[in-house]
Amino acid sequence: MVTGTAGFIGFHLAKALLAAGEHVVGVDNLNPYYSVQLKRDRLQQLDGLPGFTQLEFDLSDREAVARLFAERRFDRVVHLAAQAGVRYSLTNPQAYVDSNLVAFVNLLEGCRNSQVGHLLYASSSSVYGANKQQPFSTHHNVDHPLSLYAATKKANELMAHTYSHLYGLPTTGLRFFTVYGPWMRPDMVPFVFAERVRNGLPIRVFNHGRMRRDFTYGDDIVEGVLRTAALIPEANPGWTPGEHPDPASSHAPFSVYNIGNSQPVELMKVIDTLEQALGQPIEREMLDMQPGDVPATFADTDALEKATGFKPSTPIETGIGNFARWYRDEWLRIVGA
């Protein structure tokens, strides 16, 4: 099962799994946080592919989730559905409670009761919050989130560990770092910038462009998910609670990995690269930092590389170029521009 199949990462992951001959049950509620039409356009790419079934319901519906797990048996569950967005959480906190907490408990219960072989779930680089020690390592403490969105993702990791401890459910949390590429969410850079350019508007550059992000291309994220899905976590017999226990390990079958490009890029470089790829000048409105944002993200992916032999590496020039081509050749055709 893949949840969030109408979303950016879920769509690409389902497509990759189907291409590998897997049978995939997709779940999505197609909520209107951003364009439902874009979500339907993604699903249309999957519709009719051999081995694919799409279900539309809300994972916060406890009875619906229980019915699904009672009717079907899954050897793997990849949970990517969530209420996304740091800024949206400042004004719509309840949406994060329902989608990121209630739904996650329902999913954990379903996995436990049907003895799913491995649950993978999307966490986020946002969990690092106030941590200023870079690069961000899974061995670092992440107890100081700066937004409710980040707090719900940290909560997911804690909840998963509890189920790994109590019921022996193998769980893997994947901390994604600023994912972008074709079919990406329209509320994220560079999609936001491309749309404003198309509409003749200046882009809004927060923190005066001095923010640095570990932009990670979508295909690299999918490869990281596929590699970790095949790696079922086991209890670490050498783990000790001690005074400073290792957050990345446990006495339970629990693991956490960063999936990021490990090459932070300043926002101004992304803008310059997008400007060149689109072939249009970009007018910039410089603004202060927004509440809930962090100045920089930088992934330490040593654990991922050691465990799977994979390290995300798509350069920003390649990724932005691919996005710009998709935007011009497909997205503008879809919206009739």
Phi and psi restraints in degrees (value plus and minus 20) as a CYANA .aco file:
   2 VAL   PHI    -142.9  -102.9
   2 VAL   PSI      99.3   139.3
   3 THR   PHI    -112.6   -72.6
   3 THR   PSI     130.1   170.1
   4 GLY   PHI      57.8    97.8
   4 GLY   PSI      14.2    54.2
   5 THR   PHI     -91.2   -51.2
   5 THR   PSI     -35.7     4.3
   6 ALA   PHI    -106.9   -66.9
   6 ALA   PSI     -24.0    16.0
   7 GLY   PHI    -108.2   -68.2
   7 GLY   PSI     153.0   193.0
   8 PHE   PHI     -79.5   -39.5
   8 PHE   PSI     -78.2   -38.2
   9 ILE   PHI     -92.8   -52.8
   9 ILE   PSI     -62.5   -22.5
  10 GLY   PHI     -79.4   -39.4
  10 GLY   PSI     -60.2   -20.2
  11 PHE   PHI     -81.0   -41.0
  11 PHE   PSI     -70.0   -30.0
  12 HIS   PHI     -86.0   -46.0
  12 HIS   PSI     -57.5   -17.5
  13 LEU   PHI     -86.5   -46.5
  13 LEU   PSI     -65.6   -25.6
  14 ALA   PHI     -79.4   -39.4
  14 ALA   PSI     -61.8   -21.8
  15 LYS   PHI     -81.1   -41.1
  15 LYS   PSI     -62.7   -22.7
  16 ALA   PHI     -87.4   -47.4
  16 ALA   PSI     -61.0   -21.0
  17 LEU   PHI     -84.4   -44.4
  17 LEU   PSI     -62.7   -22.7
  18 LEU   PHI     -84.6   -44.6
  18 LEU   PSI     -59.6   -19.6
  19 ALA   PHI     -83.4   -43.4
  19 ALA   PSI     -46.4    -6.4
  20 ALA   PHI    -107.5   -67.5
  20 ALA   PSI     -16.9    23.1
  21 GLY   PHI      70.3   110.3
  21 GLY   PSI     -10.3    29.7
  22 GLU   PHI     -99.8   -59.8
  22 GLU   PSI     137.0   177.0
  23 HIS   PHI    -116.3   -76.3
  23 HIS   PSI     108.6   148.6
  24 VAL   PHI    -145.4  -105.4
  24 VAL   PSI     108.3   148.3
  25 VAL   PHI    -123.2   -83.2
  25 VAL   PSI      97.7   137.7
  26 GLY   PHI    -118.3   -78.3
  26 GLY   PSI     124.4   164.4
  27 VAL   PHI    -151.6  -111.6
  27 VAL   PSI     113.0   153.0
  28 ASP   PHI    -179.0  -139.0
  28 ASP   PSI     126.0   166.0
  29 ASN   PHI    -119.6   -79.6
  29 ASN   PSI     -21.9    18.1
  30 LEU   PHI      29.4    69.4
  30 LEU   PSI      29.6    69.6
  31 ASN   PHI     -89.9   -49.9
  31 ASN   PSI     137.9   177.9
  32 PRO   PHI    -109.1   -69.1
  32 PRO   PSI       5.9    45.9
  33 TYR   PHI     -75.5   -35.5
  33 TYR   PSI     -59.3   -19.3
  34 TYR   PHI    -158.8  -118.8
  34 TYR   PSI    -198.2  -158.2
  35 SER   PHI     -62.9   -22.9
  35 SER   PSI      93.3   133.3
  36 VAL   PHI     -86.9   -46.9
  36 VAL   PSI     -50.0   -10.0
  37 GLN   PHI     -84.1   -44.1
  37 GLN   PSI     -59.8   -19.8
  38 LEU   PHI     -81.0   -41.0
  38 LEU   PSI     -61.0   -21.0
  39 LYS   PHI     -83.7   -43.7
  39 LYS   PSI     -62.0   -22.0
  40 ARG   PHI     -87.5   -47.5
  40 ARG   PSI     -54.1   -14.1
  41 ASP   PHI     -84.7   -44.7
  41 ASP   PSI     -58.4   -18.4
  42 ARG   PHI     -83.7   -43.7
  42 ARG   PSI     -68.0   -28.0
  43 LEU   PHI     -82.1   -42.1
  43 LEU   PSI     -51.5   -11.5
  44 GLN   PHI     -81.6   -41.6
  44 GLN   PSI     -50.4   -10.4
  45 GLN   PHI     -88.6   -48.6
  45 GLN   PSI     -43.9    -3.9
  46 LEU   PHI    -116.0   -76.0
  46 LEU   PSI     -44.2    -4.2
  47 ASP   PHI     -77.9   -37.9
  47 ASP   PSI     108.8   148.8
  48 GLY   PHI      68.5   108.5
  48 GLY   PSI     -28.6    11.4
  49 LEU   PHI     -89.3   -49.3
  49 LEU   PSI     117.3   157.3
  50 PRO   PHI     -76.9   -36.9
  50 PRO   PSI     111.6   151.6
  51 GLY   PHI      70.3   110.3
  51 GLY   PSI     -16.3    23.7
  52 PHE   PHI    -129.7   -89.7
  52 PHE   PSI     112.1   152.1
  53 THR   PHI    -149.0  -109.0
  53 THR   PSI     110.5   150.5
  54 GLN   PHI    -132.1   -92.1
  54 GLN   PSI     110.6   150.6
  55 LEU   PHI    -137.9   -97.9
  55 LEU   PSI     120.8   160.8
  56 GLU   PHI    -136.5   -96.5
  56 GLU   PSI      84.6   124.6
  57 PHE   PHI    -182.3  -142.3
  57 PHE   PSI     150.8   190.8
  58 ASP   PHI    -116.4   -76.4
  58 ASP   PSI     107.3   147.3
  59 LEU   PHI     -89.0   -49.0
  59 LEU   PSI     -31.3     8.7
  60 SER   PHI     -98.6   -58.6
  60 SER   PSI     -26.8    13.2
  61 ASP   PHI    -102.8   -62.8
  61 ASP   PSI      79.8   119.8
  62 ARG   PHI     -79.8   -39.8
  62 ARG   PSI     -62.6   -22.6
  63 GLU   PHI     -87.7   -47.7
  63 GLU   PSI     -59.4   -19.4
  64 ALA   PHI     -84.1   -44.1
  64 ALA   PSI     -60.8   -20.8
  65 VAL   PHI     -85.3   -45.3
  65 VAL   PSI     -63.2   -23.2
  66 ALA   PHI     -81.9   -41.9
  66 ALA   PSI     -59.9   -19.9
  67 ARG   PHI     -83.4   -43.4
  67 ARG   PSI     -62.2   -22.2
  68 LEU   PHI     -80.4   -40.4
  68 LEU   PSI     -66.9   -26.9
  69 PHE   PHI     -89.1   -49.1
  69 PHE   PSI     -47.3    -7.3
  70 ALA   PHI     -94.0   -54.0
  70 ALA   PSI     -52.0   -12.0
  71 GLU   PHI    -106.2   -66.2
  71 GLU   PSI     -46.7    -6.7
  72 ARG   PHI    -150.0  -110.0
  72 ARG   PSI     136.2   176.2
  73 ARG   PHI    -137.1   -97.1
  73 ARG   PSI     107.2   147.2
  74 PHE   PHI    -136.8   -96.8
  74 PHE   PSI     113.2   153.2
  75 ASP   PHI    -104.3   -64.3
  75 ASP   PSI     -44.8    -4.8
  76 ARG   PHI    -157.7  -117.7
  76 ARG   PSI     123.8   163.8
  77 VAL   PHI    -146.4  -106.4
  77 VAL   PSI     105.5   145.5
  78 VAL   PHI    -133.8   -93.8
  78 VAL   PSI      91.3   131.3
  79 HIS   PHI    -119.0   -79.0
  79 HIS   PSI      83.7   123.7
  80 LEU   PHI    -133.8   -93.8
  80 LEU   PSI     -30.8     9.2
  81 ALA   PHI     -89.2   -49.2
  81 ALA   PSI     116.4   156.4
  82 ALA   PHI    -191.9  -151.9
  82 ALA   PSI     141.2   181.2
  83 GLN   PHI    -103.7   -63.7
  83 GLN   PSI      92.7   132.7
  84 ALA   PHI    -112.8   -72.8
  84 ALA   PSI     151.0   191.0
  85 GLY   PHI      80.0   120.0
  85 GLY   PSI     100.1   140.1
  86 VAL   PHI     -90.9   -50.9
  86 VAL   PSI     -67.2   -27.2
  87 ARG   PHI     -89.4   -49.4
  87 ARG   PSI     -57.1   -17.1
  88 TYR   PHI     -83.1   -43.1
  88 TYR   PSI     -49.5    -9.5
  89 SER   PHI     -89.2   -49.2
  89 SER   PSI     -37.7     2.3
  90 LEU   PHI     -92.5   -52.5
  90 LEU   PSI     -47.0    -7.0
  91 THR   PHI    -135.5   -95.5
  91 THR   PSI     -33.3     6.7
  92 ASN   PHI    -153.4  -113.4
  92 ASN   PSI      39.6    79.6
  93 PRO   PHI     -82.4   -42.4
  93 PRO   PSI     -54.7   -14.7
  94 GLN   PHI     -82.9   -42.9
  94 GLN   PSI     -51.1   -11.1
  95 ALA   PHI     -81.3   -41.3
  95 ALA   PSI     -51.7   -11.7
  96 TYR   PHI     -97.8   -57.8
  96 TYR   PSI     -52.6   -12.6
  97 VAL   PHI     -84.8   -44.8
  97 VAL   PSI     -67.1   -27.1
  98 ASP   PHI     -87.9   -47.9
  98 ASP   PSI     -69.0   -29.0
  99 SER   PHI    -100.7   -60.7
  99 SER   PSI     -55.1   -15.1
 100 ASN   PHI    -122.0   -82.0
 100 ASN   PSI     -40.0     0.0
 101 LEU   PHI    -131.1   -91.1
 101 LEU   PSI     -78.0   -38.0
 102 VAL   PHI     -80.6   -40.6
 102 VAL   PSI     -68.0   -28.0
 103 ALA   PHI     -81.6   -41.6
 103 ALA   PSI     -57.2   -17.2
 104 PHE   PHI     -88.5   -48.5
 104 PHE   PSI     -58.9   -18.9
 105 VAL   PHI     -82.9   -42.9
 105 VAL   PSI     -63.1   -23.1
 106 ASN   PHI     -79.3   -39.3
 106 ASN   PSI     -60.3   -20.3
 107 LEU   PHI     -89.1   -49.1
 107 LEU   PSI     -62.2   -22.2
 108 LEU   PHI     -79.3   -39.3
 108 LEU   PSI     -63.0   -23.0
 109 GLU   PHI     -83.3   -43.3
 109 GLU   PSI     -61.4   -21.4
 110 GLY   PHI     -82.9   -42.9
 110 GLY   PSI     -63.0   -23.0
 111 CYS   PHI     -85.3   -45.3
 111 CYS   PSI     -61.2   -21.2
 112 ARG   PHI     -84.3   -44.3
 112 ARG   PSI     -68.6   -28.6
 113 ASN   PHI     -89.9   -49.9
 113 ASN   PSI     -46.3    -6.3
 114 SER   PHI    -126.2   -86.2
 114 SER   PSI     -11.3    28.7
 115 GLN   PHI      34.6    74.6
 115 GLN   PSI      32.8    72.8
 116 VAL   PHI     -82.9   -42.9
 116 VAL   PSI     118.9   158.9
 117 GLY   PHI     -92.1   -52.1
 117 GLY   PSI     -45.0    -5.0
 118 HIS   PHI    -187.0  -147.0
 118 HIS   PSI     105.2   145.2
 119 LEU   PHI    -127.3   -87.3
 119 LEU   PSI     100.2   140.2
 120 LEU   PHI    -128.9   -88.9
 120 LEU   PSI     123.6   163.6
 121 TYR   PHI    -164.2  -124.2
 121 TYR   PSI     130.2   170.2
 122 ALA   PHI     -99.7   -59.7
 122 ALA   PSI      98.6   138.6
 123 SER   PHI    -121.6   -81.6
 123 SER   PSI    -173.8  -133.8
 124 SER   PHI    -178.4  -138.4
 124 SER   PSI     132.0   172.0
 125 SER   PHI     -83.1   -43.1
 125 SER   PSI     -37.9     2.1
 126 SER   PHI     -82.5   -42.5
 126 SER   PSI     -40.7    -0.7
 127 VAL   PHI     -84.6   -44.6
 127 VAL   PSI     -40.4    -0.4
 128 TYR   PHI     -91.1   -51.1
 128 TYR   PSI     -41.9    -1.9
 129 GLY   PHI      25.8    65.8
 129 GLY   PSI    -138.5   -98.5
 130 ALA   PHI     -98.5   -58.5
 130 ALA   PSI     -22.7    17.3
 131 ASN   PHI     -82.2   -42.2
 131 ASN   PSI     104.5   144.5
 132 LYS   PHI    -127.3   -87.3
 132 LYS   PSI     -19.4    20.6
 133 GLN   PHI    -100.3   -60.3
 133 GLN   PSI      95.5   135.5
 134 GLN   PHI    -143.0  -103.0
 134 GLN   PSI     131.5   171.5
 135 PRO   PHI     -89.8   -49.8
 135 PRO   PSI     134.7   174.7
 136 PHE   PHI     -87.4   -47.4
 136 PHE   PSI     105.2   145.2
 137 SER   PHI    -135.3   -95.3
 137 SER   PSI     127.2   167.2
 138 THR   PHI     -85.1   -45.1
 138 THR   PSI     -32.8     7.2
 139 HIS   PHI    -103.4   -63.4
 139 HIS   PSI     -28.0    12.0
 140 HIS   PHI    -100.4   -60.4
 140 HIS   PSI     133.2   173.2
 141 ASN   PHI     -91.4   -51.4
 141 ASN   PSI     117.8   157.8
 142 VAL   PHI    -148.8  -108.8
 142 VAL   PSI      30.3    70.3
 143 ASP   PHI    -117.7   -77.7
 143 ASP   PSI      -8.2    31.8
 144 HIS   PHI    -151.8  -111.8
 144 HIS   PSI      46.6    86.6
 145 PRO   PHI     -86.5   -46.5
 145 PRO   PSI     135.9   175.9
 146 LEU   PHI    -132.7   -92.7
 146 LEU   PSI     -16.1    23.9
 147 SER   PHI    -170.5  -130.5
 147 SER   PSI     140.0   180.0
 148 LEU   PHI     -84.3   -44.3
 148 LEU   PSI     -56.7   -16.7
 149 TYR   PHI     -75.0   -35.0
 149 TYR   PSI     -69.5   -29.5
 150 ALA   PHI     -81.7   -41.7
 150 ALA   PSI     -59.1   -19.1
 151 ALA   PHI     -83.8   -43.8
 151 ALA   PSI     -57.8   -17.8
 152 THR   PHI     -88.7   -48.7
 152 THR   PSI     -53.9   -13.9
 153 LYS   PHI     -90.5   -50.5
 153 LYS   PSI     -59.3   -19.3
 154 LYS   PHI     -83.0   -43.0
 154 LYS   PSI     -60.4   -20.4
 155 ALA   PHI     -81.4   -41.4
 155 ALA   PSI     -59.2   -19.2
 156 ASN   PHI     -78.5   -38.5
 156 ASN   PSI     -62.3   -22.3
 157 GLU   PHI     -83.5   -43.5
 157 GLU   PSI     -61.5   -21.5
 158 LEU   PHI     -85.8   -45.8
 158 LEU   PSI     -62.6   -22.6
 159 MET   PHI     -84.7   -44.7
 159 MET   PSI     -61.9   -21.9
 160 ALA   PHI     -81.9   -41.9
 160 ALA   PSI     -63.5   -23.5
 161 HIS   PHI     -80.8   -40.8
 161 HIS   PSI     -59.0   -19.0
 162 THR   PHI     -79.1   -39.1
 162 THR   PSI     -64.5   -24.5
 163 TYR   PHI     -91.2   -51.2
 163 TYR   PSI     -52.7   -12.7
 164 SER   PHI     -84.0   -44.0
 164 SER   PSI     -60.3   -20.3
 165 HIS   PHI     -91.8   -51.8
 165 HIS   PSI     -67.9   -27.9
 166 LEU   PHI     -95.8   -55.8
 166 LEU   PSI     -57.6   -17.6
 167 TYR   PHI    -141.7  -101.7
 167 TYR   PSI     -18.2    21.8
 168 GLY   PHI      49.2    89.2
 168 GLY   PSI       0.7    40.7
 169 LEU   PHI     -95.0   -55.0
 169 LEU   PSI      97.5   137.5
 170 PRO   PHI     -88.5   -48.5
 170 PRO   PSI     103.3   143.3
 171 THR   PHI    -150.2  -110.2
 171 THR   PSI     124.1   164.1
 172 THR   PHI    -153.6  -113.6
 172 THR   PSI     101.3   141.3
 173 GLY   PHI    -115.0   -75.0
 173 GLY   PSI     115.5   155.5
 174 LEU   PHI    -138.6   -98.6
 174 LEU   PSI      91.5   131.5
 175 ARG   PHI    -107.5   -67.5
 175 ARG   PSI      81.9   121.9
 176 PHE   PHI    -101.6   -61.6
 176 PHE   PSI     124.2   164.2
 177 PHE   PHI    -136.5   -96.5
 177 PHE   PSI      91.2   131.2
 178 THR   PHI      15.2    55.2
 178 THR   PSI      55.1    95.1
 179 VAL   PHI    -102.8   -62.8
 179 VAL   PSI     119.2   159.2
 180 TYR   PHI    -169.3  -129.3
 180 TYR   PSI     148.2   188.2
 181 GLY   PHI     121.4   161.4
 181 GLY   PSI    -197.5  -157.5
 182 PRO   PHI     -74.9   -34.9
 182 PRO   PSI     119.0   159.0
 183 TRP   PHI      51.3    91.3
 183 TRP   PSI      -2.2    37.8
 184 MET   PHI     -90.3   -50.3
 184 MET   PSI     150.0   190.0
 185 ARG   PHI     -85.2   -45.2
 185 ARG   PSI     118.0   158.0
 186 PRO   PHI     -96.9   -56.9
 186 PRO   PSI     -22.9    17.1
 187 ASP   PHI    -117.2   -77.2
 187 ASP   PSI     -10.0    30.0
 188 MET   PHI    -142.4  -102.4
 188 MET   PSI     133.7   173.7
 189 VAL   PHI     -86.2   -46.2
 189 VAL   PSI     116.8   156.8
 190 PRO   PHI    -114.3   -74.3
 190 PRO   PSI     -17.8    22.2
 191 PHE   PHI     -81.0   -41.0
 191 PHE   PSI     -65.5   -25.5
 192 VAL   PHI     -76.2   -36.2
 192 VAL   PSI     -64.4   -24.4
 193 PHE   PHI     -85.8   -45.8
 193 PHE   PSI     -63.2   -23.2
 194 ALA   PHI     -82.5   -42.5
 194 ALA   PSI     -59.9   -19.9
 195 GLU   PHI     -87.1   -47.1
 195 GLU   PSI     -59.8   -19.8
 196 ARG   PHI     -87.6   -47.6
 196 ARG   PSI     -57.9   -17.9
 197 VAL   PHI     -82.1   -42.1
 197 VAL   PSI     -63.9   -23.9
 198 ARG   PHI     -81.5   -41.5
 198 ARG   PSI     -53.2   -13.2
 199 ASN   PHI    -113.6   -73.6
 199 ASN   PSI      -9.9    30.1
 200 GLY   PHI      51.1    91.1
 200 GLY   PSI       7.7    47.7
 201 LEU   PHI    -131.5   -91.5
 201 LEU   PSI     130.2   170.2
 202 PRO   PHI     -91.7   -51.7
 202 PRO   PSI     131.2   171.2
 203 ILE   PHI    -104.9   -64.9
 203 ILE   PSI     131.8   171.8
 204 ARG   PHI    -118.5   -78.5
 204 ARG   PSI      97.1   137.1
 205 VAL   PHI    -128.8   -88.8
 205 VAL   PSI      84.3   124.3
 206 PHE   PHI    -100.7   -60.7
 206 PHE   PSI     134.5   174.5
 207 ASN   PHI      36.0    76.0
 207 ASN   PSI       7.9    47.9
 208 HIS   PHI      34.7    74.7
 208 HIS   PSI      12.3    52.3
 209 GLY   PHI      57.9    97.9
 209 GLY   PSI     -13.3    26.7
 210 ARG   PHI    -110.2   -70.2
 210 ARG   PSI     -14.1    25.9
 211 MET   PHI     -96.8   -56.8
 211 MET   PSI     123.9   163.9
 212 ARG   PHI    -139.7   -99.7
 212 ARG   PSI     112.5   152.5
 213 ARG   PHI    -149.0  -109.0
 213 ARG   PSI     125.6   165.6
 214 ASP   PHI    -107.1   -67.1
 214 ASP   PSI      51.4    91.4
 215 PHE   PHI     -80.1   -40.1
 215 PHE   PSI     104.6   144.6
 216 THR   PHI    -142.3  -102.3
 216 THR   PSI     103.4   143.4
 217 TYR   PHI     -89.0   -49.0
 217 TYR   PSI     122.3   162.3
 218 GLY   PHI     -74.4   -34.4
 218 GLY   PSI     -61.0   -21.0
 219 ASP   PHI     -83.2   -43.2
 219 ASP   PSI     -53.1   -13.1
 220 ASP   PHI     -88.4   -48.4
 220 ASP   PSI     -58.4   -18.4
 221 ILE   PHI     -81.8   -41.8
 221 ILE   PSI     -67.7   -27.7
 222 VAL   PHI     -79.8   -39.8
 222 VAL   PSI     -63.1   -23.1
 223 GLU   PHI     -82.4   -42.4
 223 GLU   PSI     -59.4   -19.4
 224 GLY   PHI     -83.9   -43.9
 224 GLY   PSI     -59.4   -19.4
 225 VAL   PHI     -85.6   -45.6
 225 VAL   PSI     -65.5   -25.5
 226 LEU   PHI     -80.6   -40.6
 226 LEU   PSI     -61.7   -21.7
 227 ARG   PHI     -86.8   -46.8
 227 ARG   PSI     -62.9   -22.9
 228 THR   PHI     -95.6   -55.6
 228 THR   PSI     -46.1    -6.1
 229 ALA   PHI     -82.3   -42.3
 229 ALA   PSI     -52.3   -12.3
 230 ALA   PHI    -102.8   -62.8
 230 ALA   PSI     -24.6    15.4
 231 LEU   PHI    -130.7   -90.7
 231 LEU   PSI      70.9   110.9
 232 ILE   PHI     -95.8   -55.8
 232 ILE   PSI     102.9   142.9
 233 PRO   PHI     -85.6   -45.6
 233 PRO   PSI     128.7   168.7
 234 GLU   PHI    -146.2  -106.2
 234 GLU   PSI     137.1   177.1
 235 ALA   PHI     -82.4   -42.4
 235 ALA   PSI     121.6   161.6
 236 ASN   PHI    -115.8   -75.8
 236 ASN   PSI      86.0   126.0
 237 PRO   PHI     -85.7   -45.7
 237 PRO   PSI     -38.1     1.9
 238 GLY   PHI    -110.7   -70.7
 238 GLY   PSI     -20.5    19.5
 239 TRP   PHI     -93.3   -53.3
 239 TRP   PSI     115.0   155.0
 240 THR   PHI    -148.9  -108.9
 240 THR   PSI     122.1   162.1
 241 PRO   PHI     -83.2   -43.2
 241 PRO   PSI     -68.2   -28.2
 242 GLY   PHI      26.6    66.6
 242 GLY   PSI    -186.8  -146.8
 243 GLU   PHI    -100.4   -60.4
 243 GLU   PSI     -55.0   -15.0
 244 HIS   PHI    -150.9  -110.9
 244 HIS   PSI      56.9    96.9
 245 PRO   PHI     -85.9   -45.9
 245 PRO   PSI     127.9   167.9
 246 ASP   PHI     -92.2   -52.2
 246 ASP   PSI      96.2   136.2
 247 PRO   PHI     -86.5   -46.5
 247 PRO   PSI     -38.6     1.4
 248 ALA   PHI    -109.2   -69.2
 248 ALA   PSI     -21.6    18.4
 249 SER   PHI    -155.4  -115.4
 249 SER   PSI     152.9   192.9
 250 SER   PHI    -186.7  -146.7
 250 SER   PSI     143.9   183.9
 251 HIS   PHI     -96.9   -56.9
 251 HIS   PSI     -27.7    12.3
 252 ALA   PHI    -125.3   -85.3
 252 ALA   PSI     143.6   183.6
 253 PRO   PHI     -95.6   -55.6
 253 PRO   PSI      57.6    97.6
 254 PHE   PHI    -158.1  -118.1
 254 PHE   PSI     116.8   156.8
 255 SER   PHI    -166.1  -126.1
 255 SER   PSI     137.4   177.4
 256 VAL   PHI    -158.4  -118.4
 256 VAL   PSI     115.4   155.4
 257 TYR   PHI    -152.1  -112.1
 257 TYR   PSI     125.6   165.6
 258 ASN   PHI    -104.1   -64.1
 258 ASN   PSI     117.7   157.7
 259 ILE   PHI    -144.6  -104.6
 259 ILE   PSI      79.0   119.0
 260 GLY   PHI    -167.4  -127.4
 260 GLY   PSI     147.3   187.3
 261 ASN   PHI     -99.4   -59.4
 261 ASN   PSI     -34.3     5.7
 262 SER   PHI      39.4    79.4
 262 SER   PSI       4.4    44.4
 263 GLN   PHI    -161.3  -121.3
 263 GLN   PSI      57.5    97.5
 264 PRO   PHI     -75.6   -35.6
 264 PRO   PSI     120.0   160.0
 265 VAL   PHI    -142.1  -102.1
 265 VAL   PSI     113.7   153.7
 266 GLU   PHI     -89.0   -49.0
 266 GLU   PSI     121.9   161.9
 267 LEU   PHI     -75.3   -35.3
 267 LEU   PSI     -56.4   -16.4
 268 MET   PHI     -83.4   -43.4
 268 MET   PSI     -53.7   -13.7
 269 LYS   PHI     -87.8   -47.8
 269 LYS   PSI     -59.4   -19.4
 270 VAL   PHI     -80.5   -40.5
 270 VAL   PSI     -63.1   -23.1
 271 ILE   PHI     -83.2   -43.2
 271 ILE   PSI     -65.7   -25.7
 272 ASP   PHI     -82.4   -42.4
 272 ASP   PSI     -60.6   -20.6
 273 THR   PHI     -86.5   -46.5
 273 THR   PSI     -61.3   -21.3
 274 LEU   PHI     -86.3   -46.3
 274 LEU   PSI     -60.3   -20.3
 275 GLU   PHI     -77.2   -37.2
 275 GLU   PSI     -64.9   -24.9
 276 GLN   PHI     -87.3   -47.3
 276 GLN   PSI     -61.1   -21.1
 277 ALA   PHI     -88.3   -48.3
 277 ALA   PSI     -56.1   -16.1
 278 LEU   PHI    -101.3   -61.3
 278 LEU   PSI     -41.1    -1.1
 279 GLY   PHI      51.8    91.8
 279 GLY   PSI       6.4    46.4
 280 GLN   PHI    -157.1  -117.1
 280 GLN   PSI     123.0   163.0
 281 PRO   PHI     -88.8   -48.8
 281 PRO   PSI     125.9   165.9
 282 ILE   PHI    -135.7   -95.7
 282 ILE   PSI      96.9   136.9
 283 GLU   PHI     -99.8   -59.8
 283 GLU   PSI     117.5   157.5
 284 ARG   PHI    -140.9  -100.9
 284 ARG   PSI     113.1   153.1
 285 GLU   PHI    -130.8   -90.8
 285 GLU   PSI      91.7   131.7
 286 MET   PHI    -105.0   -65.0
 286 MET   PSI     109.6   149.6
 287 LEU   PHI    -152.7  -112.7
 287 LEU   PSI     146.4   186.4
 288 ASP   PHI     -96.8   -56.8
 288 ASP   PSI     150.3   190.3
 289 MET   PHI     -81.8   -41.8
 289 MET   PSI     124.6   164.6
 290 GLN   PHI    -113.2   -73.2
 290 GLN   PSI     130.6   170.6
 291 PRO   PHI     -79.3   -39.3
 291 PRO   PSI     119.6   159.6
 292 GLY   PHI      71.6   111.6
 292 GLY   PSI     -37.1     2.9
 293 ASP   PHI    -101.6   -61.6
 293 ASP   PSI     138.4   178.4
 294 VAL   PHI    -138.7   -98.7
 294 VAL   PSI     129.0   169.0
 295 PRO   PHI     -89.2   -49.2
 295 PRO   PSI     -47.4    -7.4
 296 ALA   PHI    -176.1  -136.1
 296 ALA   PSI     129.1   169.1
 297 THR   PHI    -150.4  -110.4
 297 THR   PSI     125.8   165.8
 298 PHE   PHI    -179.1  -139.1
 298 PHE   PSI      93.0   133.0
 299 ALA   PHI    -109.1   -69.1
 299 ALA   PSI     111.4   151.4
 300 ASP   PHI    -111.1   -71.1
 300 ASP   PSI      92.5   132.5
 301 THR   PHI    -128.5   -88.5
 301 THR   PSI       0.6    40.6
 302 ASP   PHI     -77.0   -37.0
 302 ASP   PSI     -61.1   -21.1
 303 ALA   PHI     -84.9   -44.9
 303 ALA   PSI     -62.1   -22.1
 304 LEU   PHI     -82.9   -42.9
 304 LEU   PSI     -65.1   -25.1
 305 GLU   PHI     -85.4   -45.4
 305 GLU   PSI     -60.9   -20.9
 306 LYS   PHI     -86.4   -46.4
 306 LYS   PSI     -59.3   -19.3
 307 ALA   PHI     -99.0   -59.0
 307 ALA   PSI     -53.1   -13.1
 308 THR   PHI    -140.7  -100.7
 308 THR   PSI     -34.4     5.6
 309 GLY   PHI      57.4    97.4
 309 GLY   PSI      -7.3    32.7
 310 PHE   PHI    -139.3   -99.3
 310 PHE   PSI     120.5   160.5
 311 LYS   PHI    -158.5  -118.5
 311 LYS   PSI      99.9   139.9
 312 PRO   PHI     -76.1   -36.1
 312 PRO   PSI     119.0   159.0
 313 SER   PHI    -170.9  -130.9
 313 SER   PSI     -12.5    27.5
 314 THR   PHI     -85.0   -45.0
 314 THR   PSI     100.8   140.8
 315 PRO   PHI     -85.5   -45.5
 315 PRO   PSI     132.6   172.6
 316 ILE   PHI     -80.8   -40.8
 316 ILE   PSI     -54.7   -14.7
 317 GLU   PHI     -83.4   -43.4
 317 GLU   PSI     -61.5   -21.5
 318 THR   PHI     -87.8   -47.8
 318 THR   PSI     -67.7   -27.7
 319 GLY   PHI     -83.5   -43.5
 319 GLY   PSI     -65.3   -25.3
 320 ILE   PHI     -86.1   -46.1
 320 ILE   PSI     -58.6   -18.6
 321 GLY   PHI     -81.3   -41.3
 321 GLY   PSI     -63.5   -23.5
 322 ASN   PHI     -84.8   -44.8
 322 ASN   PSI     -61.4   -21.4
 323 PHE   PHI     -82.0   -42.0
 323 PHE   PSI     -66.1   -26.1
 324 ALA   PHI     -81.4   -41.4
 324 ALA   PSI     -59.6   -19.6
 325 ARG   PHI     -85.0   -45.0
 325 ARG   PSI     -63.9   -23.9
 326 TRP   PHI     -81.4   -41.4
 326 TRP   PSI     -63.7   -23.7
 327 TYR   PHI     -80.2   -40.2
 327 TYR   PSI     -66.2   -26.2
 328 ARG   PHI     -91.8   -51.8
 328 ARG   PSI     -65.5   -25.5
 329 ASP   PHI    -106.2   -66.2
 329 ASP   PSI     -48.8    -8.8
 330 GLU   PHI    -135.5   -95.5
 330 GLU   PSI     -72.5   -32.5
 331 TRP   PHI     -83.3   -43.3
 331 TRP   PSI     -65.5   -25.5
 332 LEU   PHI     -84.7   -44.7
 332 LEU   PSI     -50.7   -10.7
 333 ARG   PHI     -89.7   -49.7
 333 ARG   PSI     -60.8   -20.8
 334 ILE   PHI     -81.5   -41.5
 334 ILE   PSI     -62.5   -22.5
 335 VAL   PHI    -108.1   -68.1
 335 VAL   PSI     -20.4    19.6
 336 GLY   PHI      52.4    92.4
 336 GLY   PSI       8.7    48.7
